[in-house]
Amino acid sequence: MKRLFYRLFYFSYAVEQSRKKRFTNRGLIVLAGVVVTALLGLDTNQSLTYQIFTFLVSLLIISRISGLFFRFHFHATRTLPRLATVGIPFKSRIIIHNNTNKPQIGLQIIENFADPRPTLQEFLETPEPKEKQRNPIDKMLGYYRWLWLIDQKQYAIAKPQNLPPLPPHRSTEIEIQITPCHRGILELTSLTISCCDPLGLVNARKTIYLPQKLLILPPLYQVPPIQLPGSRRYQSGGVTFASSVGDSEEFRALRDYRPGDSLRKIHWKSWAKLGKPIVKEEQDEFFVRHALILDTFHPLKYSECLEEAIAIAASLAYQVQTQESLLDLMFVGHEAYSFTFGRGLSHTDKMLEILASVVPCQDKNFDSIIPVILDRISLLSGCICIFIDWDETRKNLIYHLNSLGIHTLVLIVTDKQKSEKSIELDSFNLDLTTFHQLHLGKIKEELMKL
């Protein structure tokens, strides 16, 4: 049954979008009048409503025919910023060239994004968060699920904008404001230029295909400075090699060869110049290194808790990047990942780009991230854990970090239902671990209390 409703929703959405683009507000009123008079004037012997119906239909036909004589001859280019952030509007700079011999006035332009309609598999397998509260009929129809999925795949919003008069054979530059709604890849497919008919009922349209993509970063919350206690630790390979495997150290000076020195440390150019073996002398590096563990394990493709956890991770990591330390971002998506930032290894923008592309891990459990953590646990001074669940596996990880003397900040993101039966955190009396519970809808306020 849901397959049938899906096809109905899919078709009706296309019709609705076409209707909004084709008709002006005045035209929509006339169209509604056509429908009403058509129903009321079925019996022409008892009602004269059919005359109103005929008049309104004539207006729409005249408007549509007049639009056929209007020809668009434009080409355009679009310039986008490299990145955008959820909730922060950005400008799309567009240059339109009028190829006609006369000025064009009364035009409107709008950005078109990729089709937000979900696939059949997404519609069947992805329930709406509030679906359990719906009545049986709403659950069977799946209309609210459809609306919610459309909203999740609508990455940005752009309102139609009036164009200034376009001189003949001249280029005009305009800016369109776009507001990102969700993190991820925003696909811009085309530009639509429209002009309404003299009656102001129907729009004549011209679509210019300009496919481009833009990465939308997760939102950033304002957070207080996070100071994790912890001493500097020896990093094999120093800063340069902190994120790779190897035994290299930071270069300090050149000196004469001593018996027992490794051949890998010989500086061949100096040997050739001086005529005697010269080796590189290197020094060990000790500095602060933190881990940011992001819990991405969720059975559904869309999770509000996960989205908030990603936003919190981006906010905290952005703040940590201003300190003289390294930060290891660890999470599991299609596979286990670990990225190192800070001290010149990678820029903050790169970290935010990675977080913008995080997907929920649906086919693995939390144990999948344990090997990644253990691989670098001896290098860590402190740890920030952002969880979207609280179970024995996560508890055991916190106990293990505490037993190794690693100072840990644990943030647990919970929804409204779980907040009613709050997670018992008071029973965890760990000297090196601090727990905080963050509730959906109160994330911003509770982060400022850290």
C-alpha positions, 0 to 999 in steps of 0.5 A, a space after each residue: 500500500 505504501 508503494 502506491 502512496 509513494 507514487 502518488 506523493 511523488 507525482 503530486 509533488 512534481 505537479 505542485 512545484 510546477 504549479 508554483 513556478 508556472 502561476 503567479 499568486 494572482 494566477 493561483 487565485 484564478 486557477 482556484 476559481 476555475 476549480 470551484 466554478 467547475 464544480 458548482 456549474 456542472 448543471 448549466 440549467 440551474 446555475 450560471 456559474 459556468 459563465 464565470 468558469 468560461 471567463 476565468 479559463 479564457 483569462 488563463 488561456 490568453 495569459 498562456 498564449 501571450 507567454 509563448 511569444 516571449 523569447 528568452 536569449 540569455 546565458 549566465 555564470 554563477 560564482 559560489 563560496 568555497 564553503 557554507 555553514 548551516 544557518 548562515 546565509 551566503 551569496 550566490 553571485 550570478 552574471 547574466 548576459 542579455 543576448 536580445 536586441 532590446 532591454 528586458 524588464 520585469 524578470 524574476 530569477 530563482 535558484 533550483 536545487 537537486 530534487 529533494 524527493 526521497 527514493 522508494 527505499 528511503 520512504 519505506 525504510 526511514 520512519 519519521 521521528 514522531 511517527 510512533 505518536 501518529 494515528 494509524 491512518 497517518 502511519 498507513 498513508 506515510 504523508 508526514 514521513 514524506 514531508 519529513 524526508 523532503 525537509 531532510 533532503 532540502 539542503 538550502 532555501 532561496 527565494 525568488 528575486 526580481 532582476 533589474 532591467 537588463 540592457 541589450 547585449 550587456 552583462 548584469 551582475 546580481 546576488 542571490 541569498 541562499 540559506 543552508 538548512 542541513 549539512 552535506 553537499 548542496 547541489 545547485 542544478 539550474 537557474 530559472 528566469 521568468 516573466 509574467 504575462 500582461 495580465 499577471 497570471 502565468 509566468 513564461 520561463 527559461 531554465 539555464 542549466 548550471 550544475 554546481 556543488 557546495 559543501 555545507 558545514 555543520 553549525 557551530 555553537 559558542 562554547 566556553 574554553 575547554 581545558 582538559 588536564 593532562 601532561 605532555 607526552 612523547 610523540 614518536 616522530 614529532 609534530 611532522 609525523 604525529 599522524 603517520 606511522 614511523 620512528 622519525 624525530 624532529 631534526 636538530 643538527 648535523 654531527 660526525 658519525 659515531 659507531 652504532 648510528 643507523 645508516 638511515 640517519 646519514 646525511 649523504 649530501 654533507 658526506 659528499 661535501 666534507 668527505 667524511 660520514 655525517 649524520 642527522 641529530 634529532 630530538 624527541 617531541 613532547 606535546 599535548 594531544 587530545 582525542 575527540 571520539 564521535 559516536 556515529 552508531 545509529 540504526 537509522 539514516 537520519 538522527 537528530 541526536 547524531 546531527 547535534 553530536 556532529 555540531 557539538 564535535 565541530 564546535 569543540 574541535 574548532 575551539 581546541 584548534 586555537 590551542 597549542 595541541 594536537 587533536 585526533 578526530 575518531 569516528 566510524 562511517 563506512 569504515 573506521 577513521 582517525 584524522 589529526 589536526 593542529 600544530 600545522 598538520 591540518 587546518 580547521 576548515 579541513 576538519 569541518 569538511 570531514 565532519 560535514 560528510 559524516 554518515 551514521 554507521 548502521 551496520 556496525 556496533 560501538 566496538 568497531 571504534 575501539 581498535 582506532 582508540 587503542 592504537 593511539 591511546 598511549 599518545 593521548 593527554 586527554 579525551 573528549 567523548 560525544 555519545 548518542 547512547 549510553 550502554 555497557 560498551 561505552 561505559 567500559 571504554 570510559 573505565 579503561 581511559 580512567 584507569 590509564 590516567 587519561 582525563 576525559 570529558 563525556 558528553 551524552 546527547 539525548 532526546 526528549 523521551 530519554 530525558 524523562 528517565 534521565 541517565 544515571 550519571 551520579 553513580 560514576 565517581 571517576 576521578 579523571 572523568 567529567 560527565 555532562 548530559 545534553 538534551 535536544 532543544 537545550 544544546 546551546 544553553 547546556 554547552 555554555 555551562 560546561 
